[in-house]
Amino acid sequence: MNQSQQSRQSVLNQIEQACQRVQRDPATVQLLAVSKTHPASSLREMYAVGQRSFGENYLQEALEKIEELKELEIEWHFIGHVQRNKTKHLAEKFDWVHGVDRLIIAERLSSQRLDSLQPLNICLQVNIDGQDSKDGCQPAEVAELVQQISKLPNIRLRGLMVIPAPENHAAFADAKVLFEQVKSQHAQPQDWDTLSMGMSADLDAAIAAGSTMVRVGTALFGARDYSEKN
């Protein structure tokens, strides 16, 4: 068993154990491999041991990897902040965009998504615990945004994405309550199925609260090198 296989299996085991503690089916939690700053060769190794979904934060870096790994059947997720002038690339090259927090961003993604592609899956990023340093819409804005975005063509609104402050595990429960409220009152039930929350350090708490997708980088790929990033 090589290092990639060991790392991935260790995370999958952690997900399974976290699910067992709260009597959840591990199949209800997707592992998203956060591969920002890591070379395409590392993604290729992780793909070879079974990983198919990869999350990137930096657009230019992601586009280079998408081109280099284009022969692989990777599900590409963009999990960084979405800037208005970058939506065209996101609409054309990615399968999922997690950082949507304004109607104008959803409208641009909708209009720029090619008709030849499957609808683009998006998650609303919510600033669930009111951090000044975090992007995302406010919880009180979610219901109206869902109603507006659900009407747009070429995209599928799948759920919420949150990044609470470290150790603020109560925010995961708040996100789950908000997710269920929207599901019962505003969303298309057949599409509203994704609660993207939890990372390497807190995935157990996120899964206990109801996460359906955990975004794991360090535990899979090791420490990141930001020396070439802005």
C-alpha positions as a Markdown table, in Angstrom:
| # | Residue | x | y | z |
|---|---|---|---|---|
| 1 | Met | 0.0 | 0.0 | 0.0 |
| 2 | Asn | 1.6 | 3.3 | -1.1 |
| 3 | Gln | 1.4 | 6.6 | 0.8 |
| 4 | Ser | -1.6 | 7.9 | -1.2 |
| 5 | Gln | -3.5 | 4.8 | -0.5 |
| 6 | Gln | -2.6 | 4.8 | 3.2 |
| 7 | Ser | -3.6 | 8.4 | 3.6 |
| 8 | Arg | -6.9 | 8.0 | 1.8 |
| 9 | Gln | -7.8 | 4.8 | 3.6 |
| 10 | Ser | -7.0 | 6.5 | 6.9 |
| 11 | Val | -9.4 | 9.4 | 6.1 |
| 12 | Leu | -12.1 | 7.0 | 4.9 |
| 13 | Asn | -11.7 | 5.0 | 8.1 |
| 14 | Gln | -12.1 | 8.2 | 10.1 |
| 15 | Ile | -15.3 | 9.1 | 8.2 |
| 16 | Glu | -16.7 | 5.6 | 8.8 |
| 17 | Gln | -16.0 | 5.7 | 12.5 |
| 18 | Ala | -17.5 | 9.2 | 12.8 |
| 19 | Cys | -20.6 | 7.9 | 11.1 |
| 20 | Gln | -20.9 | 4.8 | 13.3 |
| 21 | Arg | -20.8 | 7.0 | 16.4 |
| 22 | Val | -23.9 | 8.8 | 15.3 |
| 23 | Gln | -25.5 | 5.8 | 13.5 |
| 24 | Arg | -25.1 | 7.2 | 10.0 |
| 25 | Asp | -24.4 | 5.3 | 6.8 |
| 26 | Pro | -20.8 | 6.2 | 5.7 |
| 27 | Ala | -22.1 | 6.2 | 2.1 |
| 28 | Thr | -24.0 | 9.4 | 2.9 |
| 29 | Val | -20.7 | 11.3 | 3.4 |
| 30 | Gln | -18.6 | 12.2 | 0.3 |
| 31 | Leu | -14.8 | 12.8 | 0.6 |
| 32 | Leu | -13.7 | 15.8 | -1.4 |
| 33 | Ala | -9.9 | 15.9 | -1.7 |
| 34 | Val | -8.7 | 19.5 | -1.4 |
| 35 | Ser | -5.7 | 19.6 | -3.7 |
| 36 | Lys | -4.8 | 23.3 | -3.8 |
| 37 | Thr | -1.0 | 23.9 | -4.0 |
| 38 | His | -0.3 | 20.2 | -4.6 |
| 39 | Pro | 1.1 | 19.2 | -8.0 |
| 40 | Ala | -1.0 | 17.4 | -10.6 |
| 41 | Ser | 1.2 | 14.3 | -10.0 |
| 42 | Ser | -0.2 | 14.1 | -6.5 |
| 43 | Leu | -3.8 | 14.2 | -7.8 |
| 44 | Arg | -2.9 | 11.5 | -10.3 |
| 45 | Glu | -1.6 | 9.3 | -7.5 |
| 46 | Met | -4.7 | 9.9 | -5.4 |
| 47 | Tyr | -6.9 | 9.2 | -8.5 |
| 48 | Ala | -5.1 | 5.9 | -9.0 |
| 49 | Val | -6.2 | 4.7 | -5.6 |
| 50 | Gly | -9.8 | 5.5 | -6.1 |
| 51 | Gln | -10.4 | 9.2 | -5.4 |
| 52 | Arg | -12.5 | 11.0 | -8.0 |
| 53 | Ser | -13.6 | 14.3 | -6.5 |
| 54 | Phe | -11.0 | 17.1 | -6.1 |
| 55 | Gly | -11.4 | 20.6 | -4.8 |
| 56 | Glu | -9.4 | 23.6 | -5.8 |
| 57 | Asn | -9.2 | 27.2 | -4.4 |
| 58 | Tyr | -7.0 | 29.0 | -7.0 |
| 59 | Leu | -8.5 | 29.3 | -10.4 |
| 60 | Gln | -5.3 | 29.5 | -12.6 |
| 61 | Glu | -3.7 | 26.6 | -10.7 |
| 62 | Ala | -6.9 | 24.6 | -11.1 |
| 63 | Leu | -7.2 | 25.3 | -14.9 |
| 64 | Glu | -3.6 | 24.1 | -15.4 |
| 65 | Lys | -4.3 | 20.9 | -13.5 |
| 66 | Ile | -7.6 | 20.3 | -15.4 |
| 67 | Glu | -5.7 | 20.5 | -18.7 |
| 68 | Glu | -2.9 | 18.3 | -17.5 |
| 69 | Leu | -5.3 | 15.6 | -16.1 |
| 70 | Lys | -7.9 | 15.9 | -18.8 |
| 71 | Glu | -7.8 | 12.2 | -19.7 |
| 72 | Leu | -9.0 | 11.3 | -16.1 |
| 73 | Glu | -12.6 | 11.3 | -15.2 |
| 74 | Ile | -12.3 | 13.8 | -12.3 |
| 75 | Glu | -15.2 | 15.6 | -10.7 |
| 76 | Trp | -13.8 | 19.1 | -10.3 |
| 77 | His | -15.0 | 21.3 | -7.4 |
| 78 | Phe | -14.1 | 25.0 | -7.0 |
| 79 | Ile | -14.2 | 25.9 | -3.3 |
| 80 | Gly | -12.6 | 29.3 | -3.3 |
| 81 | His | -14.1 | 32.7 | -3.3 |
| 82 | Val | -15.9 | 33.4 | -6.6 |
| 83 | Gln | -15.0 | 36.7 | -8.3 |
| 84 | Arg | -17.3 | 38.1 | -10.9 |
| 85 | Asn | -14.6 | 38.2 | -13.6 |
| 86 | Lys | -13.7 | 34.5 | -13.1 |
| 87 | Thr | -17.2 | 33.0 | -13.6 |
| 88 | Lys | -16.8 | 32.1 | -17.2 |
| 89 | His | -13.9 | 29.7 | -16.5 |
| 90 | Leu | -15.8 | 28.2 | -13.6 |
| 91 | Ala | -18.9 | 27.7 | -15.7 |
| 92 | Glu | -17.0 | 26.0 | -18.5 |
| 93 | Lys | -14.5 | 23.8 | -16.6 |
| 94 | Phe | -15.9 | 22.8 | -13.3 |
| 95 | Asp | -18.6 | 20.3 | -12.1 |
| 96 | Trp | -19.3 | 22.1 | -8.8 |
| 97 | Val | -18.9 | 25.6 | -7.4 |
| 98 | His | -19.1 | 25.9 | -3.7 |
| 99 | Gly | -18.5 | 29.6 | -3.0 |
| 100 | Val | -21.7 | 31.2 | -4.4 |
| 101 | Asp | -22.9 | 33.9 | -2.1 |
| 102 | Arg | -24.6 | 36.5 | -4.3 |
| 103 | Leu | -27.4 | 36.3 | -6.9 |
| 104 | Ile | -25.2 | 38.0 | -9.6 |
| 105 | Ile | -22.6 | 35.2 | -9.3 |
| 106 | Ala | -25.3 | 32.5 | -9.8 |
| 107 | Glu | -26.7 | 34.5 | -12.8 |
| 108 | Arg | -23.3 | 34.7 | -14.5 |
| 109 | Leu | -22.6 | 31.0 | -13.9 |
| 110 | Ser | -26.0 | 30.2 | -15.3 |
| 111 | Ser | -25.7 | 32.3 | -18.5 |
| 112 | Gln | -22.1 | 31.1 | -19.1 |
| 113 | Arg | -22.6 | 27.4 | -18.6 |
| 114 | Leu | -22.5 | 25.7 | -22.0 |
| 115 | Asp | -25.7 | 24.0 | -23.1 |
| 116 | Ser | -23.6 | 20.9 | -24.1 |
| 117 | Leu | -22.6 | 20.4 | -20.5 |
| 118 | Gln | -24.6 | 19.0 | -17.6 |
| 119 | Pro | -26.1 | 21.7 | -15.3 |
| 120 | Leu | -23.4 | 23.1 | -13.0 |
| 121 | Asn | -23.8 | 22.1 | -9.3 |
| 122 | Ile | -23.6 | 24.9 | -6.9 |
| 123 | Cys | -23.6 | 25.4 | -3.1 |
| 124 | Leu | -24.4 | 28.6 | -1.3 |
| 125 | Gln | -21.6 | 29.7 | 1.0 |
| 126 | Val | -23.0 | 31.0 | 4.2 |
| 127 | Asn | -21.1 | 32.9 | 6.8 |
| 128 | Ile | -22.7 | 30.8 | 9.5 |
| 129 | Asp | -21.0 | 32.3 | 12.5 |
| 130 | Gly | -20.6 | 35.9 | 11.4 |
| 131 | Gln | -16.9 | 36.0 | 11.0 |
| 132 | Asp | -15.5 | 39.3 | 9.6 |
| 133 | Ser | -12.8 | 37.6 | 7.7 |
| 134 | Lys | -15.0 | 35.1 | 5.9 |
| 135 | Asp | -16.9 | 35.3 | 2.7 |
| 136 | Gly | -20.5 | 34.1 | 2.4 |
| 137 | Cys | -24.0 | 35.4 | 2.6 |
| 138 | Gln | -25.8 | 35.9 | 5.9 |
| 139 | Pro | -28.1 | 33.1 | 7.2 |
| 140 | Ala | -31.1 | 35.5 | 7.0 |
| 141 | Glu | -30.4 | 36.0 | 3.2 |
| 142 | Val | -30.4 | 32.3 | 2.3 |
| 143 | Ala | -34.2 | 31.7 | 1.8 |
| 144 | Glu | -34.6 | 34.5 | -0.7 |
| 145 | Leu | -31.4 | 33.6 | -2.5 |
| 146 | Val | -32.5 | 30.0 | -2.8 |
| 147 | Gln | -35.9 | 31.1 | -4.3 |
| 148 | Gln | -34.2 | 33.3 | -6.9 |
| 149 | Ile | -31.3 | 31.0 | -7.8 |
| 150 | Ser | -33.6 | 27.9 | -8.2 |
| 151 | Lys | -35.3 | 29.6 | -11.1 |
| 152 | Leu | -32.1 | 29.9 | -13.2 |
| 153 | Pro | -31.3 | 27.5 | -16.0 |
| 154 | Asn | -28.1 | 25.4 | -16.5 |
| 155 | Ile | -27.4 | 25.2 | -12.8 |
| 156 | Arg | -28.5 | 22.9 | -9.9 |
| 157 | Leu | -28.6 | 24.4 | -6.4 |
| 158 | Arg | -27.5 | 21.5 | -4.3 |
| 159 | Gly | -27.1 | 22.9 | -0.8 |
| 160 | Leu | -24.9 | 24.9 | 1.6 |
| 161 | Met | -21.2 | 25.3 | 2.3 |
| 162 | Val | -19.9 | 26.7 | 5.5 |
| 163 | Ile | -16.4 | 27.3 | 7.0 |
| 164 | Pro | -16.9 | 28.0 | 10.8 |
| 165 | Ala | -14.2 | 29.4 | 13.0 |
| 166 | Pro | -11.9 | 26.7 | 14.3 |
| 167 | Glu | -13.4 | 24.8 | 17.3 |
| 168 | Asn | -16.8 | 26.4 | 16.8 |
| 169 | His | -18.5 | 23.1 | 16.4 |
| 170 | Ala | -21.9 | 24.6 | 17.4 |
| 171 | Ala | -21.9 | 26.4 | 14.0 |
| 172 | Phe | -22.2 | 23.0 | 12.3 |
| 173 | Ala | -25.5 | 22.4 | 14.1 |
| 174 | Asp | -26.7 | 25.8 | 13.1 |
| 175 | Ala | -25.8 | 25.1 | 9.5 |
| 176 | Lys | -27.8 | 21.8 | 9.7 |
| 177 | Val | -30.8 | 23.6 | 11.1 |
| 178 | Leu | -30.7 | 26.2 | 8.3 |
| 179 | Phe | -30.2 | 23.4 | 5.7 |
| 180 | Glu | -33.3 | 21.6 | 6.9 |
| 181 | Gln | -35.4 | 24.8 | 7.1 |
| 182 | Val | -34.6 | 25.6 | 3.5 |
| 183 | Lys | -35.2 | 22.0 | 2.3 |
| 184 | Ser | -38.7 | 22.0 | 3.9 |
| 185 | Gln | -39.8 | 25.5 | 2.7 |
| 186 | His | -37.9 | 26.8 | -0.3 |
| 187 | Ala | -35.6 | 24.3 | -2.1 |
| 188 | Gln | -36.2 | 21.8 | -4.9 |
| 189 | Pro | -36.2 | 18.7 | -2.6 |
| 190 | Gln | -34.8 | 16.4 | -5.3 |
| 191 | Asp | -31.7 | 18.6 | -5.7 |
| 192 | Trp | -31.2 | 20.0 | -2.1 |
| 193 | Asp | -29.0 | 17.2 | -0.8 |
| 194 | Thr | -25.5 | 18.7 | 0.0 |
| 195 | Leu | -24.2 | 20.1 | 3.3 |
| 196 | Ser | -20.5 | 20.8 | 2.6 |
| 197 | Met | -18.7 | 21.3 | 5.9 |
| 198 | Gly | -15.9 | 19.8 | 7.9 |
| 199 | Met | -12.1 | 19.6 | 7.1 |
| 200 | Ser | -9.2 | 17.6 | 8.3 |
| 201 | Ala | -9.3 | 19.0 | 11.9 |
| 202 | Asp | -13.0 | 18.9 | 12.5 |
| 203 | Leu | -14.7 | 16.4 | 10.2 |
| 204 | Asp | -15.9 | 14.2 | 13.1 |
| 205 | Ala | -17.9 | 17.1 | 14.6 |
| 206 | Ala | -19.2 | 18.1 | 11.1 |
| 207 | Ile | -20.3 | 14.5 | 10.4 |
| 208 | Ala | -22.0 | 14.3 | 13.8 |
| 209 | Ala | -24.0 | 17.5 | 12.9 |
| 210 | Gly | -25.0 | 16.2 | 9.5 |
| 211 | Ser | -22.4 | 17.0 | 6.9 |
| 212 | Thr | -22.7 | 15.2 | 3.6 |
| 213 | Met | -19.4 | 16.3 | 2.1 |
| 214 | Val | -16.1 | 16.8 | 4.0 |
| 215 | Arg | -13.3 | 18.8 | 2.4 |
| 216 | Val | -10.0 | 17.2 | 3.4 |
| 217 | Gly | -6.6 | 18.4 | 2.2 |
| 218 | Thr | -3.7 | 18.0 | 4.8 |
| 219 | Ala | -4.7 | 14.6 | 6.0 |
| 220 | Leu | -4.6 | 13.3 | 2.4 |
| 221 | Phe | -1.7 | 15.2 | 0.8 |
| 222 | Gly | 0.3 | 16.5 | 3.7 |
| 223 | Ala | 1.2 | 20.1 | 4.5 |
| 224 | Arg | 0.7 | 22.7 | 1.8 |
| 225 | Asp | 3.4 | 25.0 | 0.3 |
| 226 | Tyr | 2.0 | 28.5 | -0.1 |
| 227 | Ser | 5.3 | 30.1 | -1.1 |
| 228 | Glu | 4.2 | 30.6 | -4.7 |
| 229 | Lys | 0.7 | 31.9 | -3.8 |
| 230 | Asn | -0.4 | 35.5 | -3.5 |
